[in-house]
Amino acid sequence: MADNAKLFIPVLLGTPRKNRESEKVARWVFGKIEEREDVETQFFDVCDFEIPHGEYGQEIKDLFPEWRDAMTKADGLVIVTPEYNHGYPGSLKAVLDLLLREYVHKAVAFVGVSAGPWGGTRVIEACVPMIRELGLAMTFSDLNFPSVKSKFDDGGNLLDAAYEKRVQGFLDELVWMARTLKWGRENVPSKFHS
Ligand SMILES: Cc1cc2nc3c(=O)[nH]c(=O)nc-3n(C[C@H](O)[C@H](O)[C@H](O)COP(=O)(O)O)c2cc1C
């Protein structure tokens, strides 16, 4: 039986860098999710996670109840990450490492951001083994923002109309995965879901 209940899919902005271009991308994608009637969302920013020095991972997840509770409830996640030396920012990894069980059998979609011409394809590829270990299920429809500085005006408005169609395909695929996995979590026996 199809479940038409609204899905909950937060957005995580993966860099704390001052003047980050990725924030424009993340806010734009967040706005596009907010426009959908089949999804509720919430914006998370790694900047807002003050991870104490010397402590790490699931042991301190209760210091971040909003993130913990959001991912417990979530059906999926959108991660917006810049490419830093072909990898992901350490802050993104530190935030993702706060949880584990909460992610299992949930969909995740990636938005890659770069100054160079590859649009974060390399950072997204670098995320694959890490995401797999977290139990998240990755879509194959990424959204890429190469040469990101040229993509937005000073007010954060996207200048390339082609992204309107791209983002709908990106989100449709994520919603399909998230809804399918939600059905699976609720209907197919697994030691991970009671
Ligand atoms: C430490 C560091 C490493 C970077 N490495 C790359 C890279 O490997 N490839 C690339 O296209 N851009 C690279 N950049 C540029 C970023 O992609 C660029 O800053 C872009 O605007 C997205 O990151 P931002 O959200 O921090 O602005 C790097 C930037 C930093 C700060």
The ligand as an SDF file (V2000), in Angstrom:
LIG
                    3D

 31 33  0  0  0  0  0  0  0  0999 V2000
   41.1430   23.7450    1.7430 C   0  0  0  0  0  0  0  0  0  0  0  0
   40.4800   23.9330    0.4110 C   0  0  0  0  0  0  0  0  0  0  0  0
   40.7030   23.0030   -0.5920 C   0  0  0  0  0  0  0  0  0  0  0  0
   40.0730   23.1490   -1.8370 C   0  0  0  0  0  0  0  0  0  0  0  0
   40.2270   22.1720   -2.7830 N   0  0  0  0  0  0  0  0  0  0  0  0
   39.5400   22.2540   -3.9530 C   0  0  0  0  0  0  0  0  0  0  0  0
   39.5870   21.1870   -4.8930 C   0  0  0  0  0  0  0  0  0  0  0  0
   40.1780   20.1450   -4.6620 O   0  0  0  0  0  0  0  0  0  0  0  0
   38.8880   21.3200   -6.0460 N   0  0  0  0  0  0  0  0  0  0  0  0
   38.1450   22.4550   -6.3310 C   0  0  0  0  0  0  0  0  0  0  0  0
   37.5140   22.5320   -7.3840 O   0  0  0  0  0  0  0  0  0  0  0  0
   38.0860   23.4740   -5.4420 N   0  0  0  0  0  0  0  0  0  0  0  0
   38.7480   23.4010   -4.2560 C   0  0  0  0  0  0  0  0  0  0  0  0
   38.6620   24.4080   -3.3310 N   0  0  0  0  0  0  0  0  0  0  0  0
   37.8410   25.5670   -3.6480 C   0  0  0  0  0  0  0  0  0  0  0  0
   36.3940   25.3720   -3.1910 C   0  0  0  0  0  0  0  0  0  0  0  0
   35.7860   24.4010   -3.9780 O   0  0  0  0  0  0  0  0  0  0  0  0
   35.6930   26.7200   -3.3200 C   0  0  0  0  0  0  0  0  0  0  0  0
   36.0480   27.4740   -2.1760 O   0  0  0  0  0  0  0  0  0  0  0  0
   34.2070   26.6880   -3.5210 C   0  0  0  0  0  0  0  0  0  0  0  0
   33.7480   27.9980   -3.4120 O   0  0  0  0  0  0  0  0  0  0  0  0
   33.4090   25.7980   -2.5680 C   0  0  0  0  0  0  0  0  0  0  0  0
   33.8490   25.9000   -1.2300 O   0  0  0  0  0  0  0  0  0  0  0  0
   33.2620   26.9910   -0.1860 P   0  0  0  0  0  0  0  0  0  0  0  0
   31.8380   26.6040    0.1270 O   0  0  0  0  0  0  0  0  0  0  0  0
   34.1490   26.8760    1.0170 O   0  0  0  0  0  0  0  0  0  0  0  0
   33.3300   28.3420   -0.8270 O   0  0  0  0  0  0  0  0  0  0  0  0
   39.2580   24.2850   -2.0830 C   0  0  0  0  0  0  0  0  0  0  0  0
   39.0780   25.2290   -1.0670 C   0  0  0  0  0  0  0  0  0  0  0  0
   39.6580   25.0540    0.1640 C   0  0  0  0  0  0  0  0  0  0  0  0
   39.3640   26.0520    1.2710 C   0  0  0  0  0  0  0  0  0  0  0  0
  1  2  1  0
  2  3  1  0
  2 30  2  0
  3  4  2  0
  4  5  1  0
  4 28  1  0
  5  6  2  0
  6  7  1  0
  6 13  1  0
  7  8  2  0
  7  9  1  0
  9 10  1  0
 10 11  2  0
 10 12  1  0
 12 13  2  0
 13 14  1  0
 14 15  1  0
 14 28  1  0
 15 16  1  0
 16 17  1  0
 16 18  1  0
 18 19  1  0
 18 20  1  0
 20 21  1  0
 20 22  1  0
 22 23  1  0
 23 24  1  0
 24 25  2  0
 24 26  1  0
 24 27  1  0
 28 29  2  0
 29 30  1  0
 30 31  1  0
M  END
$$$$
